[in-house]
Amino acid sequence: MEAFTRLDAPAAPLPLANIDTDQIIPKQFLKTVERAGLAKGLFYEYRFDRDGREKPDFVLNQPAYKGAGVLIAGDNFGCGSSREHAPWALMDFGIRCVISTSFADIFYNNCFQNGLLPVVLKAGEVQQLMDEARGGNHVVSVDLESQTVTSPSGAVFHFTIDPQRKAKMLKGLDAIGETLEAAGDIDTYEMKRALAQPWLEGA
């Protein structure tokens, strides 16, 4: 998993509440367990018409927001069914951080397992970021170490995060990576157990 330390990237405003995981990545794109290639399905029904042509009024199709790395979303982002493809699709599109007033629990947890940083800010702060993102300069800075979001105008907002999740994000560790940090201790334990209880090894 790629570490997250600081991100300076264009922010795209998506002022819609209750965006569920089927809207983030519709069910027809869930036939793969590969993370690459899911960007084509991200917000598919918002981005494309029935003929597969881009809808020019959708924010992520607008030239100013091509290459956005931050998504500023409405309340309760990521609700609905549990699908890890949702953070995969966002990241494959290039989005590394989603800012909202609240997230659905399962989506929120899945983000941390995949290197996508979900940031919770107050409603007024999110609204200010939305407003500024609509301007000419819409580059936002997200600093995980200092737990701050800096708006294009220089306003600084602080967010809270679980210390263990923060540490793992800074190191780029998912659940498997965290386990592998203790690989030496695991090997030592298994060798000692094999000597003390060889029947467990099939000997």
C-alpha positions as CSV (number, residue, x, y, z in Angstrom):
1,M,0.0,0.0,0.0
2,E,1.3,3.5,-0.9
3,A,2.1,5.7,2.1
4,F,0.2,8.9,2.6
5,T,2.1,11.8,4.1
6,R,1.2,15.0,2.3
7,L,-1.0,15.6,-0.7
8,D,-1.1,18.8,-2.7
9,A,-3.7,18.4,-5.4
10,P,-6.7,19.9,-7.2
11,A,-9.9,19.4,-5.3
12,A,-13.2,18.6,-7.0
13,P,-16.5,19.6,-5.3
14,L,-19.3,17.1,-5.3
15,P,-22.0,18.7,-3.1
16,L,-24.3,15.6,-3.0
17,A,-25.3,13.8,0.2
18,N,-25.7,10.1,0.7
19,I,-23.6,9.0,-2.3
20,D,-23.7,5.2,-1.9
21,T,-21.1,2.6,-3.1
22,D,-23.3,1.6,-6.1
23,Q,-23.1,5.2,-7.3
24,I,-19.4,5.3,-6.7
25,I,-18.8,2.0,-8.6
26,P,-21.9,0.3,-10.1
27,K,-22.4,-3.4,-9.8
28,Q,-21.5,-4.2,-13.4
29,F,-17.9,-3.3,-12.6
30,L,-17.6,-5.7,-9.7
31,K,-16.7,-8.8,-11.7
32,T,-13.0,-8.3,-11.2
33,V,-10.7,-8.5,-8.1
34,E,-8.1,-6.4,-9.9
35,R,-7.8,-2.9,-8.6
36,A,-6.4,-1.5,-11.9
37,G,-8.9,-0.5,-14.5
38,L,-11.8,0.4,-12.1
39,A,-11.5,4.2,-12.9
40,K,-13.6,3.7,-16.0
41,G,-16.6,2.8,-13.7
42,L,-16.2,5.5,-11.1
43,F,-19.4,7.5,-10.8
44,Y,-20.4,5.9,-14.2
45,E,-24.0,7.1,-14.3
46,Y,-23.0,10.6,-13.3
47,R,-20.1,10.8,-15.8
48,F,-21.6,9.1,-18.9
49,D,-24.9,9.1,-20.8
50,R,-26.6,6.0,-22.2
51,D,-24.4,6.1,-25.2
52,G,-21.2,6.2,-23.2
53,R,-20.5,9.8,-23.9
54,E,-19.2,12.1,-21.1
55,K,-21.7,14.4,-19.5
56,P,-19.9,17.8,-19.7
57,D,-21.7,19.2,-16.6
58,F,-20.4,16.5,-14.2
59,V,-17.5,18.0,-12.2
60,L,-15.0,15.2,-12.9
61,N,-15.5,15.6,-16.6
62,Q,-14.8,19.3,-16.6
63,P,-11.2,20.3,-17.8
64,A,-10.5,22.2,-14.6
65,Y,-10.9,19.1,-12.5
66,K,-9.2,16.5,-14.6
67,G,-6.5,15.0,-12.4
68,A,-8.2,15.9,-9.2
69,G,-6.6,14.2,-6.2
70,V,-9.1,15.4,-3.6
71,L,-12.8,14.9,-3.6
72,I,-14.9,17.2,-1.4
73,A,-18.2,15.4,-0.9
74,G,-21.5,15.8,0.8
75,D,-22.7,14.2,4.0
76,N,-22.7,10.4,4.6
77,F,-20.4,9.6,1.7
78,G,-19.9,5.8,0.9
79,C,-23.2,4.5,2.4
80,G,-25.0,1.5,1.0
81,S,-23.5,-2.0,0.4
82,S,-20.1,-3.0,1.5
83,R,-17.8,-3.1,-1.5
84,E,-14.0,-2.6,-1.4
85,H,-14.1,-1.7,-5.1
86,A,-15.4,1.8,-4.1
87,P,-12.1,3.0,-2.6
88,W,-10.2,1.0,-5.3
89,A,-12.1,2.9,-8.1
90,L,-11.5,6.3,-6.5
91,M,-7.8,5.6,-6.1
92,D,-7.5,4.2,-9.7
93,F,-9.0,7.5,-10.9
94,G,-6.3,9.3,-8.9
95,I,-8.2,10.5,-5.9
96,R,-6.2,9.9,-2.7
97,C,-8.3,11.9,-0.2
98,V,-12.1,12.4,0.3
99,I,-13.3,15.2,2.6
100,S,-16.8,15.1,4.0
101,T,-18.8,15.8,7.2
102,S,-19.3,12.1,7.7
103,F,-18.7,8.7,6.1
104,A,-20.5,5.3,6.3
105,D,-18.6,3.1,8.7
106,I,-17.7,0.2,6.3
107,F,-16.5,2.5,3.6
108,Y,-14.5,4.6,6.1
109,N,-12.7,1.4,7.3
110,N,-12.1,0.2,3.8
111,C,-10.4,3.5,2.9
112,F,-7.7,3.0,5.5
113,Q,-7.0,-0.6,4.3
114,N,-6.3,0.8,0.8
115,G,-4.4,4.0,1.3
116,L,-7.3,6.4,0.7
117,L,-7.5,9.0,3.4
118,P,-11.1,9.9,4.6
119,V,-11.1,13.3,6.3
120,V,-14.0,14.5,8.5
121,L,-14.4,18.2,8.9
122,K,-17.2,20.5,10.2
123,A,-20.0,21.4,7.9
124,G,-18.9,25.0,7.6
125,E,-15.3,24.0,6.8
126,V,-16.5,21.6,4.1
127,Q,-18.7,24.2,2.6
128,Q,-15.8,26.7,2.5
129,L,-13.7,24.1,0.7
130,M,-16.6,23.5,-1.7
131,D,-16.9,27.2,-2.5
132,E,-13.1,27.7,-2.9
133,A,-12.8,24.6,-5.1
134,R,-15.2,26.2,-7.6
135,G,-12.7,29.1,-8.1
136,G,-9.7,29.4,-10.4
137,N,-7.2,28.1,-7.8
138,H,-8.6,24.9,-6.3
139,V,-5.4,23.2,-5.1
140,V,-5.8,21.8,-1.6
141,S,-3.1,20.6,0.8
142,V,-3.7,17.6,3.0
143,D,-1.0,17.0,5.6
144,L,-1.5,13.8,7.6
145,E,1.4,14.3,10.0
146,S,0.0,17.7,11.2
147,Q,-3.7,16.5,10.6
148,T,-4.5,19.7,8.6
149,V,-6.3,20.6,5.4
150,T,-5.2,23.9,3.9
151,S,-7.7,25.6,1.5
152,P,-6.6,27.4,-1.7
153,S,-7.0,30.7,0.1
154,G,-4.7,29.5,3.0
155,A,-7.4,28.7,5.6
156,V,-6.2,25.8,7.8
157,F,-8.6,23.2,9.1
158,H,-7.7,20.5,11.7
159,F,-9.0,17.0,11.6
160,T,-8.9,14.1,14.1
161,I,-7.8,10.5,13.2
162,D,-7.2,7.4,15.2
163,P,-3.4,7.3,16.1
164,Q,-2.9,3.7,15.0
165,R,-4.6,4.3,11.6
166,K,-2.5,7.5,11.2
167,A,0.7,5.6,11.9
168,K,-0.2,2.8,9.4
169,M,-1.1,5.3,6.7
170,L,2.1,7.2,7.1
171,K,4.1,3.9,6.7
172,G,1.9,2.6,4.0
173,L,0.8,-0.5,5.9
174,D,-2.4,-2.4,5.4
175,A,-3.4,-5.4,7.6
176,I,-1.0,-7.7,5.8
177,G,1.9,-5.2,5.9
178,E,1.3,-4.7,9.6
179,T,1.5,-8.4,10.2
180,L,4.7,-8.7,8.1
181,E,6.4,-6.1,10.3
182,A,6.4,-8.9,12.9
183,A,7.7,-11.6,10.5
184,G,10.9,-12.1,12.5
185,D,9.0,-12.8,15.7
186,I,6.5,-15.0,13.9
187,D,9.4,-17.1,12.5
188,T,11.0,-17.4,15.9
189,Y,7.8,-18.6,17.5
190,E,7.1,-21.1,14.8
191,M,10.6,-22.6,15.1
192,K,10.3,-22.9,18.9
193,R,6.8,-24.5,18.5
194,A,8.2,-27.0,16.0
195,L,10.9,-28.1,18.4
196,A,8.6,-28.3,21.4
197,Q,5.5,-29.8,19.6
198,P,6.8,-31.5,16.5
199,W,3.6,-33.4,16.0
200,L,1.9,-30.2,15.1
201,E,4.2,-30.1,12.1
202,G,3.2,-33.5,10.9
203,A,6.5,-35.0,12.1
